[in-house]
Structures are given as C-alpha cells and as structure tokens.
C-alpha cells in the first residue's frame, strides 16, 4: 500500500536512518498538501476516515514522509478511538514532544528521522505496555510482509 508520493521524494528510504534536516519549504514542494498539513503542521485526520483505522494486514508501518520504520502490525489493536492505534513503537523510530495545544496536555509522537507529526501517545492502552499510540493514517506507509522490498 505504498503511496505514490514517495516517487518524487529523494529523502524516502526504508534503509537510511540518517537524521534529516529538511526545511518545511522543501517538504511543501515534495509532499501532497494533506500529508504536508498533518505531518509538518500537526493537523489531524477526522476520526474514522483513515485507511488504516480498520485495517488488519500483517507487515510493517513506516513514516509516509521519510520511510523510517515506526510500528510492526502485531502491536496494532482496535481502540475504537477513530485512528489506528498501536501499543508499542519501534524504539529507534519515534521521539516525543510535549503538546499543550488546544488547552490540553498531551504527548506528541514524531518520526525520529524527519520529525514529522504522527499523532499522540496516551496511557490508556492494553497490556503489555499500557500505552496507546494514536496515529494519523496518512502519516503511515504500510508494507505487507509478502511485499517487503528495500526502498
């Protein structure tokens, strides 16, 4: 289910883990407008509209902006919150940032390689971690186990 927006993105790679330092002006030229708004301006998909919300494929989830590995499908669960949810992230895949927007205290989840906004993490998830990574589908790129190839 890899998106077409990766074709014109010279930074997209599933194997290069080098931290990126790309300006938002450059990202705006590369990314489609909806992905740019969510990943670079921290907008949010409407609940229940994302392609991975009710998706159960086996495989890997990567950052749709840069290709960094984020989640394995066996950590995905049905949270009924309206966004795809995971109880565990790849340790080297994400970083966290305090988010006080809209009068709420939350923890924002960003891609460790390109610092794109992915969603938020909450402490109301299932065992074994008790965490719920609530992600925007558009920020994710899924590769099924049977379709794995090096990008």
C-alpha positions as CSV (number, residue, x, y, z in Angstrom):
1,X,0.0,0.0,0.0
2,X,2.9,2.3,-0.5
3,X,1.8,5.8,-1.5
4,X,2.7,7.4,-4.9
5,X,4.1,10.5,-3.0
6,X,7.3,8.5,-2.3
7,X,8.3,8.6,-6.0
8,X,9.2,12.2,-6.0
9,X,10.7,12.2,-2.5
10,X,14.5,12.0,-2.6
11,X,14.6,11.6,1.2
12,X,12.3,8.5,1.4
13,X,14.1,5.3,2.4
14,X,13.4,2.2,4.4
15,X,17.1,1.6,5.0
16,X,18.7,5.1,5.5
17,X,18.3,6.1,9.2
18,X,20.3,9.3,8.9
19,X,18.6,12.2,10.7
20,X,17.1,14.6,8.1
21,X,17.4,18.4,8.3
22,X,14.9,19.4,5.6
23,X,13.1,22.8,5.7
24,X,9.3,22.9,5.6
25,X,9.6,24.9,2.4
26,X,11.3,21.9,0.8
27,X,8.8,19.4,2.3
28,X,6.0,21.5,0.9
29,X,7.4,21.1,-2.6
30,X,7.6,17.3,-2.2
31,X,4.6,16.2,-0.1
32,X,1.0,16.2,-1.2
33,X,-1.0,19.0,0.6
34,X,-2.9,16.8,3.1
35,X,0.2,14.9,4.1
36,X,2.1,18.2,4.5
37,X,-0.7,19.7,6.7
38,X,-0.7,16.7,9.0
39,X,2.9,15.8,9.1
40,X,4.5,19.2,9.1
41,X,1.8,21.4,10.6
42,X,0.5,18.9,13.1
43,X,-3.1,18.8,11.8
44,X,-5.2,15.8,12.5
45,X,-7.3,13.5,10.3
46,X,-11.0,13.4,11.0
47,X,-11.8,10.3,13.2
48,X,-12.8,7.2,11.4
49,X,-11.6,8.4,8.0
50,X,-8.1,7.0,7.8
51,X,-7.3,4.0,5.6
52,X,-5.5,2.1,8.4
53,X,-8.1,2.7,11.1
54,X,-9.9,-0.7,10.4
55,X,-7.0,-2.4,8.6
56,X,-5.6,-5.7,9.8
57,X,-2.8,-6.5,7.3
58,X,0.4,-8.2,8.5
59,X,3.5,-6.2,7.9
60,X,5.4,-3.0,8.8
61,X,4.4,0.6,9.2
62,X,6.8,3.3,8.1
63,X,6.8,7.1,8.1
64,X,5.0,8.2,5.0
65,X,7.3,11.3,4.8
66,X,10.7,9.7,5.1
67,X,10.3,5.9,5.2
68,X,11.6,5.4,8.8
69,X,10.3,2.2,10.5
70,X,7.7,3.0,13.2
71,X,5.5,0.0,14.1
72,X,5.0,-3.7,13.5
73,X,1.4,-4.8,12.7
74,X,1.4,-7.2,15.7
75,X,1.4,-4.1,18.0
76,X,-1.8,-2.7,16.4
77,X,-5.1,-3.0,18.2
78,X,-8.7,-1.9,17.9
79,X,-9.1,1.0,20.2
80,X,-12.4,2.4,18.7
81,X,-10.9,5.9,19.0
82,X,-11.2,6.6,15.3
83,X,-7.5,6.4,14.4
84,X,-5.1,3.4,14.0
85,X,-3.7,2.5,17.4
86,X,-0.6,0.6,18.5
87,X,0.6,-0.4,22.0
88,X,4.3,-0.3,21.1
89,X,6.5,1.7,18.7
90,X,9.9,0.9,17.2
91,X,12.4,2.2,19.8
92,X,14.5,4.0,17.3
93,X,11.5,5.1,15.2
94,X,9.9,7.8,17.3
95,X,10.6,10.7,19.6
96,X,8.2,12.5,21.9
97,X,7.4,16.2,22.5
98,X,5.1,17.9,25.0
99,X,2.0,19.3,23.3
100,X,-0.1,21.9,25.1
101,X,-2.2,23.0,22.1
102,X,-6.0,23.4,22.5
103,X,-5.8,23.7,26.3
104,X,-4.8,20.0,26.7
105,X,-1.6,18.4,27.9
106,X,-0.6,15.6,25.6
107,X,2.5,13.9,24.3
108,X,3.1,14.3,20.6
109,X,4.7,11.5,18.7
110,X,7.2,12.4,15.9
111,X,9.2,10.5,13.5
112,X,12.8,10.3,14.8
113,X,14.4,10.7,11.4
114,X,12.4,13.6,9.9
115,X,10.5,14.9,12.9
116,X,7.1,14.7,11.2
117,X,4.0,14.7,13.3
118,X,2.5,11.2,13.5
119,X,-0.1,11.6,16.3
120,X,-0.1,11.3,20.1
121,X,0.5,8.7,22.8
122,X,-1.7,8.1,25.8
123,X,-1.5,5.9,28.9
124,X,-4.8,4.1,28.3
125,X,-3.6,1.2,26.1
126,X,-3.7,-2.5,26.5
127,X,-1.1,-4.8,28.0
128,X,1.8,-5.3,27.9
129,X,2.7,-1.6,27.7
130,X,-0.4,0.2,28.7
131,X,0.2,2.8,26.0
132,X,-1.9,3.8,23.0
133,X,-0.1,5.3,20.1
134,X,-3.0,7.1,18.3
135,X,-1.7,7.8,14.8
136,X,-2.9,9.5,11.7
137,X,-3.2,7.0,8.8
138,X,-1.9,9.5,6.3
139,X,1.4,9.7,8.2
140,X,1.9,5.9,7.8
141,X,3.1,3.9,4.9
142,X,2.3,0.1,5.2
143,X,4.3,-2.7,3.6
144,X,2.8,-6.1,3.8
145,X,5.1,-9.0,4.8
146,X,4.8,-10.6,1.4
147,X,5.7,-7.4,-0.4
148,X,8.8,-6.4,1.6
149,X,11.5,-4.9,-0.5
150,X,14.3,-2.5,0.2
151,X,13.4,1.1,-0.7
